[in-house]
Amino acid sequence: MTGFLDALRADAQHLQADFAAICATGGRLQGTPSMDRATALVRNALLGIGAGTLATPETAYHGWTGGAVAIAIRGEAEPVPCASLVGSVATPAAGVELEVIDLGRGSPADIAAAGERVRGRAVLLRHEYAFSPDTIHRRVKLRAAAEAGAAAVVMVQPIPGVGPVAGGANSCPIPGFGVGVEGAARLLAAGRARFHLQSRHHPATATQLVLDIPGRGPERVVLSAHLDGHRLAESAIDNGSGVAALLSLARAAAGFVASMPRGLTVSVFSAEEWSLSGSRAWLAALPAAEVARMAMNLNLDSIVGSPRLTALTSGYPALGGFAREAAAEAGHELAIHLPISVSSDHANFAAHGVPSMRLLAGFNEPDSRVARLLTAADTRDLVPPEELGRATEAAGAILWRALSAPDAEMAALRRDAPDLTAAMSVLAPLPG
C-alpha cells in the first residue's frame, strides 16, 4: 500500500484543483448548464487518467425544470426568501394564498395530531439533520402532509443566518417550498401568505461516466460518487468533495490496477439527488453476470464537513470490520453504522447483493458543517484542504484493501447479506 499512498499524497495539489474546478461549475442541478459543464469537466479528467475504457451511458429519469418561486406576505414589500423543492408540482399560475400553520418537527404523529387544521393550509415542517439514526426523512413528512390534505408544504431550515433549504420533493403531489428560520418566523407572524411556484415535468436522460480499468481477474471494485447537486450554492460538501476524491484515487490507483487481483470501475453518477435514479437505472440495465462480478462498492458522498468519518455499511455485517481495519493501517479512525441508509448510490449496489458502503463525514453530528447541505452555505469555503486530503487518504486505504485482498476475504463480505426490498421501496419509481 505504501507506493499507492505515496502516489495519492503526491496528487494533493491536483485534488484541491479538481475540487475548486468542480465547485466553480455551480450547484450542478441535474438538467441545467451547470451540470453539463461539470459533466464535461469530469469526463475530461477521467480520460486524462490514461488507463481503462470510458463509457458514457445515458439513463432515463423523471425530468423537472423549475421556474420562478416566491412567497409574499400582504403588506410587506420584501418577499420571504425561499427555494422550490426539486421535483415539486406547480401552484396555479397566479399563485395561491394560504393560511400558514406550524407543525413543529412535522413527524407523521405531529401531522395526525393536527387533524383537520392541516386541510387546505400551508404547513411548516422542520428540516432535520440528515445523518442521524433517529432522523425522519423529508420524504416521510411530505407524504404524511399531503395525505392529510395540506395545500402546500414548507420545509424550515433551522440554522440562523443560513437561509432557505432545497432538497427533493420526493413525488409529493402538492407544492413544496424551503425557507430559513427567519422566513418561517415572518410567515407565522403574518399567518397567511401567497405562494407561487412554476415548474414543468418532462422525460429526460442523464449521462453516467464509467471508467473500467481491468485487473488480473474478472472481479471489479466499484468506486463511485455522484456529481449532481442543488443550485443554491456550489454543492461543495455534497458532493464536490466525493468526486474530487474519486478522481485523485483513480489517478493514484491507475498504475497499480493491472497487477491487482481485481479491477477497478470508477463510476461518476448523475441524477442521484433524484431518488438515486442514475445509479439505479444503470445497475438495472447491466447483465446479472456483470453485477455478480462486483466485489464491493465504495461510495464517496459528503466526505468532508467534519474530521470524523463513518462507514455506512448497508447491513452487511463483515464490511464494517474490513473497512475499519483498512483505514487503521493508514492511521485513520473510522466509525461504523451497520443499518442500511437509503441516502446515496451505495444503497442501490447493496440492494443488488454487492457489499456496499458510503464514506460520510459528520454522522450524528448535527452541529457539524455537514448541516449546511442543501443550502446556500454549501460552498468550498467550508472545506479545509487538509480535511479533504485526510478523507481521500482514508478512502484510499479502504480502496487498496478491496483491490488487493484475497478472494476468500472479499467473498466473506457477502455473508449474511440483508434483504433490502422494504428499505428500497421508499424510492420513487424509475420511468417506464
C-alpha positions in Angstrom: 0.0 0.0 0.0 3.0 2.3 0.6 3.5 3.1 -3.1 -0.1 3.8 -3.7 -0.4 6.1 -0.7 2.7 7.9 -1.9 1.1 8.4 -5.3 -2.1 9.6 -3.6 -0.2 12.2 -1.4 1.7 13.4 -4.4 -1.6 14.1 -6.1 -2.7 16.5 -3.3 -2.4 19.7 -5.4 -4.4 18.1 -8.2 -7.0 17.0 -5.7 -7.5 20.6 -4.5 -7.6 21.9 -8.0 -10.2 19.4 -9.1 -12.3 20.3 -6.0 -12.2 24.0 -6.8 -13.0 23.4 -10.5 -16.0 21.3 -9.8 -17.3 23.8 -7.3 -16.8 26.6 -9.8 -19.2 25.0 -12.2 -22.0 25.9 -9.8 -24.6 23.9 -7.9 -25.0 21.3 -10.7 -28.7 20.8 -10.5 -29.5 17.9 -12.9 -30.7 19.2 -16.3 -29.0 22.6 -16.1 -26.0 24.1 -17.9 -24.1 23.9 -14.6 -24.4 20.1 -14.6 -23.5 20.0 -18.3 -20.3 21.9 -17.6 -19.4 19.7 -14.6 -20.0 16.5 -16.6 -17.7 17.7 -19.4 -15.0 18.7 -16.8 -15.1 15.3 -15.1 -15.3 13.3 -18.3 -12.1 15.0 -19.5 -10.5 14.3 -16.1 -11.3 10.6 -16.4 -9.9 10.5 -19.9 -6.8 12.2 -18.7 -6.0 9.3 -16.4 -4.9 7.4 -19.5 -6.0 4.0 -18.4 -9.0 1.8 -18.9 -12.1 2.4 -21.1 -14.6 5.2 -20.5 -18.3 4.6 -21.2 -21.0 7.3 -21.0 -24.3 5.5 -20.8 -27.5 7.6 -20.8 -30.2 6.7 -18.3 -33.8 7.9 -18.1 -35.1 9.9 -15.1 -38.1 12.0 -14.3 -37.0 15.4 -15.6 -38.1 18.6 -13.9 -37.4 22.2 -14.7 -38.1 24.8 -12.1 -39.1 28.4 -12.8 -40.0 31.4 -10.7 -40.7 30.7 -7.0 -41.9 33.3 -4.5 -43.6 33.6 -1.1 -45.2 37.0 -0.5 -46.9 38.4 2.6 -49.6 41.0 2.1 -48.4 44.5 3.2 -44.7 43.6 3.2 -42.5 44.9 0.5 -39.9 42.2 0.7 -40.8 38.6 -0.3 -39.8 35.7 2.0 -36.5 34.2 0.8 -37.4 30.7 -0.5 -36.5 27.8 -2.7 -38.6 25.3 -4.5 -38.1 21.6 -3.6 -36.7 19.8 -6.6 -39.4 18.0 -8.5 -42.2 20.0 -6.9 -45.5 20.4 -8.6 -46.5 23.9 -9.5 -49.1 26.2 -7.9 -51.8 27.8 -10.1 -50.3 30.3 -12.5 -51.4 33.3 -10.3 -50.2 31.6 -7.1 -52.4 30.6 -4.2 -53.0 32.4 -0.9 -53.0 30.1 2.1 -53.2 30.2 5.8 -49.9 29.0 7.4 -49.7 26.7 10.4 -46.7 25.4 12.2 -46.5 21.6 12.8 -43.1 21.7 14.6 -40.9 18.8 13.7 -43.6 17.6 11.3 -43.5 13.9 12.1 -46.4 11.8 10.9 -47.6 11.8 14.6 -47.5 15.7 14.7 -49.4 15.9 11.4 -52.0 13.4 12.6 -52.5 15.2 15.9 -53.3 18.5 14.0 -56.2 16.7 12.4 -58.5 18.9 10.2 -56.3 22.0 10.8 -53.9 20.7 8.1 -56.5 20.5 5.4 -56.2 23.3 2.8 -53.3 25.1 4.6 -49.6 25.6 4.1 -47.8 23.6 6.8 -44.4 24.4 8.2 -42.2 21.3 8.9 -38.7 21.3 10.2 -35.8 20.2 8.0 -33.7 17.7 10.0 -30.1 16.9 10.0 -30.0 14.1 7.5 -27.3 11.8 9.0 -28.5 10.8 12.4 -30.1 7.4 13.4 -33.4 9.0 14.6 -33.8 11.4 11.6 -37.3 11.4 10.0 -36.6 11.8 6.3 -38.2 14.7 4.4 -40.0 12.2 2.1 -41.9 10.8 5.1 -43.1 14.2 6.3 -44.1 15.3 2.8 -46.1 12.2 2.2 -47.9 12.5 5.6 -48.7 16.2 5.0 -50.1 15.5 1.5 -52.2 12.6 2.7 -53.6 14.8 5.5 -54.9 17.3 2.9 -52.3 20.1 3.2 -52.3 22.5 0.2 -48.5 23.2 0.4 -45.5 22.2 2.4 -42.8 24.5 3.7 -39.6 22.9 4.9 -37.9 25.1 7.5 -34.1 25.2 7.7 -33.4 25.8 11.4 -29.9 27.3 11.5 -30.0 31.1 11.9 -28.4 33.1 9.1 -28.2 30.3 6.6 -31.4 30.9 4.7 -33.6 28.5 2.7 -33.2 24.8 2.2 -33.6 22.9 -1.0 -33.9 19.2 -1.3 -36.1 16.9 -3.2 -39.9 16.9 -3.3 -39.9 13.1 -3.4 -43.0 12.8 -5.6 -45.1 14.9 -3.2 -48.3 15.8 -5.0 -48.6 19.4 -3.6 -46.2 22.3 -4.0 -43.1 22.2 -1.8 -41.0 25.2 -0.6 -37.9 25.7 1.5 -37.3 28.7 3.8 -34.9 29.7 6.5 -35.8 30.0 10.2 -36.1 33.8 9.8 -38.6 33.4 6.9 -40.6 30.9 8.9 -40.9 33.5 11.7 -42.3 36.0 9.3 -44.8 33.6 7.9 -46.0 32.6 11.3 -46.3 36.2 12.4 -48.4 37.1 9.4 -50.5 33.9 9.5 -51.1 33.9 5.7 -49.0 34.3 2.5 -49.3 34.0 -1.2 -47.3 31.0 -2.6 -46.1 30.9 -6.3 -44.1 28.2 -7.9 -43.5 27.5 -11.6 -42.3 24.0 -12.7 -42.5 21.6 -15.6 -42.2 17.8 -15.5 -40.8 16.1 -18.6 -38.9 13.0 -19.8 -35.1 13.4 -19.5 -31.9 11.5 -19.6 -28.7 11.8 -17.5 -25.1 10.9 -18.5 -23.3 8.4 -16.3 -19.5 8.3 -16.5 -18.0 4.8 -16.1 -14.2 4.2 -16.4 -13.3 0.5 -16.3 -9.7 -0.5 -15.5 -9.1 -4.2 -15.7 -7.1 -6.1 -13.1 -5.8 -9.7 -13.2 -9.1 -11.3 -12.5 -12.7 -10.7 -13.7 -14.0 -9.1 -10.4 -14.3 -5.4 -10.0 -14.2 -2.9 -7.1 -16.6 -0.1 -7.9 -15.5 3.3 -6.7 -18.4 5.8 -7.0 -19.5 9.3 -6.3 -22.4 11.5 -7.5 -21.8 14.7 -9.4 -25.2 16.4 -9.4 -26.4 18.8 -6.6 -28.6 21.7 -5.9 -28.5 25.2 -7.3 -28.4 27.3 -4.1 -24.6 27.2 -3.8 -21.7 25.1 -5.1 -22.7 21.7 -3.7 -19.2 21.5 -2.3 -19.6 19.1 0.5 -22.4 17.3 -1.2 -20.7 16.2 -3.4 -17.9 18.1 -5.0 -15.8 16.5 -2.2 -16.6 12.9 -3.2 -16.0 13.5 -6.9 -12.6 15.3 -6.4 -11.5 12.4 -4.1 -12.6 9.8 -6.6 -10.6 11.4 -9.4 -7.5 11.6 -7.1 -7.9 8.0 -6.1 -8.4 6.8 -9.7 -5.2 8.7 -10.8 -3.2 7.2 -8.0 -4.5 3.6 -8.5 -4.3 3.5 -12.3 -0.7 2.4 -12.4 -1.3 -0.4 -10.0 -4.6 -2.0 -11.0 -3.3 -4.2 -13.8 -1.3 -6.2 -11.3 -4.1 -6.5 -8.7 -6.4 -9.5 -8.1 -9.4 -7.5 -9.3 -10.0 -4.5 -11.5 -11.4 -1.0 -10.7 -14.6 0.5 -12.1 -14.8 4.3 -11.5 -18.4 5.5 -11.6 -19.5 9.1 -11.5 -23.2 9.1 -11.3 -25.8 11.8 -12.1 -29.4 12.1 -11.0 -28.5 10.9 -7.5 -30.4 13.8 -6.0 -33.5 12.5 -7.9 -34.3 9.5 -5.8 -30.9 7.8 -6.7 -32.2 7.4 -10.2 -28.9 7.4 -12.1 -27.2 4.5 -10.5 -30.4 2.6 -10.1 -31.1 2.7 -13.8 -27.5 1.9 -14.7 -27.4 -1.1 -12.5 -30.8 -2.3 -13.7 -29.6 -2.3 -17.3 -26.4 -4.4 -16.6 -26.3 -8.1 -17.2 -26.7 -10.1 -14.0 -23.3 -11.6 -14.5 -21.6 -8.2 -14.6 -23.2 -7.2 -11.3 -22.2 -10.5 -9.8 -18.6 -9.7 -10.6 -18.7 -6.6 -8.4 -16.7 -7.5 -5.3 -17.5 -4.3 -3.4 -18.8 -0.7 -3.8 -17.0 2.2 -2.1 -19.2 5.2 -2.4 -17.9 8.7 -1.6 -20.6 11.2 -0.7 -20.1 14.2 1.6 -16.7 13.1 3.0 -15.9 16.5 4.5 -17.6 18.9 6.9 -16.2 17.1 9.9 -12.9 15.4 10.6 -14.8 12.3 11.8 -15.6 9.7 9.1 -18.2 6.9 9.3 -18.7 4.0 7.0 -22.4 3.3 6.4 -22.2 -0.4 5.6 -25.7 -1.2 4.3 -26.5 -4.1 6.6 -23.5 -6.2 5.5 -22.1 -7.5 8.9 -18.5 -8.2 7.8 -18.0 -4.9 5.9 -17.5 -2.7 8.9 -14.5 -4.5 10.3 -13.0 -4.8 6.9 -13.2 -1.0 6.3 -12.1 -0.1 9.8 -9.0 -2.3 9.7 -8.1 -1.0 6.3 -8.3 2.7 7.4 -6.4 1.9 10.6 -3.5 0.6 8.5 -3.1 4.1 7.1 -3.5 5.7 10.5 -7.2 6.7 10.2 -10.0 6.1 12.6 -13.4 5.1 11.2 -16.8 4.7 12.9 -19.2 2.1 11.6 -23.0 2.3 11.1 -24.4 -1.0 10.1 -28.1 -0.4 9.2 -29.0 0.4 5.6 -29.1 4.1 4.8 -31.0 4.8 1.6 -29.2 8.1 1.2 -26.8 7.7 -1.7 -25.8 5.4 -4.6 -24.3 2.7 -2.3 -27.9 1.6 -1.4 -28.6 0.6 -5.0 -25.5 -1.6 -5.1 -26.4 -3.2 -1.7 -29.9 -4.0 -3.0 -28.3 -5.9 -5.9 -26.3 -8.0 -3.4 -23.0 -6.1 -3.7 -21.3 -5.4 -0.3 -21.5 -1.6 -0.3 -20.6 1.3 1.9 -20.9 5.0 1.9 -18.0 7.0 3.4 -19.5 10.1 5.1 -18.3 12.9 7.4 -20.3 14.2 10.3 -22.6 11.2 11.1 -24.7 12.0 14.1 -23.0 15.4 14.4 -25.9 17.9 13.8 -23.6 20.8 14.8 -21.0 20.0 12.1 -20.6 21.8 8.8 -22.4 19.0 7.1 -25.6 20.6 8.4 -25.2 23.2 5.7 -26.0 20.7 2.9 -28.9 21.8 0.6 -28.4 25.5 1.5 -26.5 28.5 0.0 -23.8 27.8 2.6 -22.5 24.6 0.9 -19.5 26.2 -0.7 -15.8 25.3 -0.9 -15.1 27.8 1.9 -16.5 25.2 4.4 -13.8 22.7 3.4 -10.2 23.0 4.8 -7.8 21.4 2.3 -6.2 19.2 4.9 -9.6 17.7 5.7 -10.3 16.8 2.1 -6.8 15.3 1.9 -7.3 13.1 5.0 -10.7 11.9 3.9 -9.3 11.0 0.5 -6.4 9.1 2.1 -8.8 7.1 4.4 -10.9 6.2 1.3 -7.7 5.2 -0.4 -6.7 2.7 2.3 -10.1 1.0 2.0 -9.9 1.0 -1.8 -6.5 -0.5 -1.8 -7.6 -3.3 0.6 -10.6 -4.1 -1.6 -8.4 -4.2 -4.7 -5.7 -6.4 -3.1 -7.4 -8.6 -0.6 -7.5 -12.4 -1.2 -10.6 -13.7 -2.9 -11.8 -15.5 0.2 -11.7 -12.3 2.2 -13.8 -10.5 -0.3 -16.2 -13.4 -0.7 -16.8 -13.3 3.1 -18.2 -9.8 2.8 -21.3 -11.2 1.1 -22.2 -13.5 4.0 -25.5 -12.8 5.7 -26.4 -10.2 3.1 -29.5 -8.3 4.1 -32.9 -8.3 2.3 -33.3 -4.6 1.4 -36.6 -4.9 -0.5 -38.6 -3.0 2.1 -36.0 -0.4 2.6 -35.6 0.4 -1.1 -39.4 0.8 -1.5 -39.2 4.4 -0.3 -37.6 5.5 -3.6 -39.7 6.9 -6.4 -40.2 4.5 -9.3 -38.0 4.9 -12.4 -39.5 6.0 -15.7 -41.3 3.2 -17.5 
